[in-house]
Amino acid sequence: MFIDAKKCGGASPSTIRTYRMHWSVIGKHIDKNQDINELNTAEIRHAVSEIASTGISPNSVRSYTATLKSFISWAVSEEYSNIPTEKVQLYKGRESVPESYTDEELIKLLEKPKRMAEFS
């Protein structure tokens, strides 16, 4: 029902694919047979914690959390649930920062090529 509602609401095919992919993962951590009304914030937090423990990047966990939050918002708007959406926090993990180039490497990258490339 959620994905159908998103389709009717004009979500792009890419967004729908993402929702489907996210739900295939989220469904492993939340009882899919449970009534939406019985779902609580503790179970949602536990599911997010389990997803984070799989070793995926913090940005990916945040994306799964955003999908869950979107679902909860939809469920509340449709009166299937009364979970306060503000209690569903987006995941804030530590993202590793890639090393940057040294000054010397940047200078080499920005230098004009020493010879012209030949294209045939």
Salt bridges, closest charged atoms under 4 A:
GLU50 OE1 - HIS29 ND1 2.81
GLU50 OE2 - HIS46 NE2 2.64
